[in-house]
């Protein structure tokens, strides 16, 4: 299947290009756009981005795989990213992951059977002072206890 941006996404792509000195410099923004458009960055999506920016697939893949905010495989409706850097680890991040495993039967890198939840352990989310922190889709949830985290998860259903 050949991918292409919708009319609105194509317009946004063209606007993005005007903000950068060359196509290569826009790669991160175009990857964000592609992820919003296609929900995750499949091989086809990354090849499409490469064709738009005159970049080899390998360079697009190198960039997309470097950043944890890019999804290289399908994720759940609610994508849970649990920070595991020192501050969060010391303040209970592993307990939050264990809770997700117990509640939904998934480990880091997996999607629940119903497709609602995916879990991934990530490096620093930049909220060390309010550890532990979990990013759910685009929203940060800070200073979480297991009870507070469970309430958030229950409210998502």
GUMARRO-943754 format. One record per residue (C-alpha): x, y, z; residue in three letters. Coordinates in Angstrom, 1 decimal. Layout:
N
PT      c1      c2      c3  residuo
PT       X       Y       Z      ALA
...
end
This chain:
157
PT      c1      c2      c3  residuo
PT     0.0     0.0     0.0      UNK
PT     1.4     3.4    -1.0      UNK
PT     1.1     6.0     1.7      UNK
PT     0.5     9.6     1.2      UNK
PT    -0.5    12.5     3.4      UNK
PT    -4.1    13.7     3.5      UNK
PT    -4.8    17.1     2.0      UNK
PT    -4.5    18.8     5.4      UNK
PT    -1.3    17.0     6.3      UNK
PT     0.2    17.8     2.9      UNK
PT    -0.6    21.5     3.5      UNK
PT     1.1    21.3     6.9      UNK
PT     4.1    19.5     5.4      UNK
PT     4.5    22.3     2.9      UNK
PT     4.3    24.9     5.7      UNK
PT     6.9    23.0     7.8      UNK
PT     9.3    23.2     4.9      UNK
PT     9.1    27.0     4.9      UNK
PT    10.5    27.1     8.4      UNK
PT    13.8    25.3     7.7      UNK
PT    16.8    26.2     5.6      UNK
PT    16.7    22.8     3.8      UNK
PT    14.5    19.6     3.7      UNK
PT    16.8    17.6     5.9      UNK
PT    16.5    20.1     8.7      UNK
PT    12.7    19.5     8.9      UNK
PT    13.1    15.7     9.5      UNK
PT    12.0    15.7    13.1      UNK
PT     8.9    17.8    12.4      UNK
PT     7.9    15.8     9.4      UNK
PT     8.3    12.6    11.5      UNK
PT     5.9    14.0    14.1      UNK
PT     3.5    14.9    11.3      UNK
PT     3.7    11.4     9.8      UNK
PT     3.2     9.8    13.2      UNK
PT     0.1    11.9    13.8      UNK
PT    -1.2    11.1    10.3      UNK
PT    -0.4     7.3    10.2      UNK
PT    -0.5     6.6    14.0      UNK
PT     2.9     5.0    14.0      UNK
PT     6.0     5.1    11.8      UNK
PT     5.9     1.9     9.8      UNK
PT     8.6     1.1     7.2      UNK
PT     6.3     2.5     4.5      UNK
PT     5.8     5.7     6.5      UNK
PT     9.5     6.2     6.9      UNK
PT    10.2     5.5     3.2      UNK
PT     7.5     8.0     2.4      UNK
PT     9.1    10.7     4.6      UNK
PT    12.4     9.9     3.0      UNK
PT    11.0    10.3    -0.5      UNK
PT     9.5    13.7     0.5      UNK
PT    12.7    15.0     2.0      UNK
PT    15.2    13.3    -0.5      UNK
PT    16.7    11.3     2.3      UNK
PT    17.7     7.6     2.4      UNK
PT    15.5     5.3     4.4      UNK
PT    18.5     4.5     6.7      UNK
PT    18.8     8.2     7.8      UNK
PT    15.0     8.4     8.5      UNK
PT    15.1     5.1    10.5      UNK
PT    18.3     6.2    12.4      UNK
PT    16.5     9.4    13.5      UNK
PT    13.1     7.8    14.3      UNK
PT    14.7     5.0    16.3      UNK
PT    16.9     7.4    18.3      UNK
PT    13.9     9.2    19.9      UNK
PT    11.5     7.4    22.2      UNK
PT     8.6     9.7    21.2      UNK
PT     8.5     8.0    17.8      UNK
PT     6.5     4.8    17.7      UNK
PT     8.1     2.2    15.4      UNK
PT     5.3    -0.3    16.0      UNK
PT     1.6     0.0    16.7      UNK
PT     0.7     1.1    20.2      UNK
PT    -2.4     1.0    22.3      UNK
PT    -5.0     3.7    22.4      UNK
PT    -3.3     4.8    25.6      UNK
PT     0.5     4.7    25.3      UNK
PT     2.0     4.5    28.7      UNK
PT     5.6     5.7    28.9      UNK
PT     7.1     5.2    32.4      UNK
PT    10.4     7.0    33.1      UNK
PT    13.1     4.8    34.5      UNK
PT    15.9     7.3    35.0      UNK
PT    17.4     7.5    38.5      UNK
PT    14.9     9.9    40.2      UNK
PT    11.9     8.0    39.0      UNK
PT    13.5     4.6    39.7      UNK
PT    14.2     5.6    43.3      UNK
PT    10.7     6.9    43.7      UNK
PT     8.8     3.8    42.5      UNK
PT     8.7     3.6    38.7      UNK
PT     9.3    -0.1    38.7      UNK
PT     6.2    -0.5    40.9      UNK
PT     4.1     1.4    38.4      UNK
PT     5.3    -1.0    35.6      UNK
PT     4.5    -4.0    37.8      UNK
PT     1.1    -2.6    38.4      UNK
PT     0.4    -2.3    34.7      UNK
PT     1.7    -5.9    34.2      UNK
PT    -0.7    -7.2    36.9      UNK
PT    -3.6    -5.1    35.7      UNK
PT    -3.3    -5.6    31.9      UNK
PT    -0.8    -8.5    31.5      UNK
PT     1.7    -6.6    29.5      UNK
PT     5.4    -5.9    29.8      UNK
PT     7.4    -3.0    28.4      UNK
PT     7.1    -3.0    24.6      UNK
PT     3.8    -4.9    24.5      UNK
PT     0.1    -4.0    23.8      UNK
PT    -2.8    -5.3    25.8      UNK
PT    -5.0    -7.9    24.2      UNK
PT    -7.9    -5.3    23.8      UNK
PT    -5.5    -2.8    22.1      UNK
PT    -6.3    -0.1    24.7      UNK
PT    -2.9     0.0    26.5      UNK
PT     0.7    -0.2    25.6      UNK
PT     3.6     0.1    27.9      UNK
PT     7.2     1.2    27.4      UNK
PT    10.0     2.1    29.8      UNK
PT    11.7     5.3    28.7      UNK
PT    14.7     7.4    29.7      UNK
PT    14.3    10.8    31.3      UNK
PT    11.0    12.6    30.8      UNK
PT    12.5    15.8    32.4      UNK
PT    10.4    15.8    35.5      UNK
PT    12.9    14.6    38.1      UNK
PT    11.5    16.9    40.9      UNK
PT     8.1    15.3    40.6      UNK
PT     9.1    11.7    40.2      UNK
PT     7.9     9.2    39.3      UNK
PT     6.4    10.4    36.1      UNK
PT     4.4     8.6    33.4      UNK
PT     3.5    10.1    30.1      UNK
PT     0.1     8.9    28.8      UNK
PT    -0.1     9.8    25.1      UNK
PT     0.8    13.5    25.3      UNK
PT    -0.1    14.1    29.0      UNK
PT     2.4    14.0    31.9      UNK
PT     1.3    12.6    35.2      UNK
PT     3.7    13.4    38.0      UNK
PT     4.4    12.3    41.6      UNK
PT     2.4     9.1    41.2      UNK
PT     1.6     6.6    43.8      UNK
PT     0.3     3.3    42.6      UNK
PT    -3.2     4.3    43.9      UNK
PT    -3.1     7.6    42.0      UNK
PT    -1.9     5.8    38.9      UNK
PT    -4.6     3.2    39.1      UNK
PT    -7.3     5.9    39.4      UNK
PT    -5.9     7.5    36.2      UNK
PT    -5.9     4.2    34.4      UNK
PT    -9.5     3.4    35.5      UNK
PT   -10.6     6.9    34.3      UNK
PT    -9.2     6.2    30.8      UNK
PT   -11.7     3.4    30.2      UNK
end
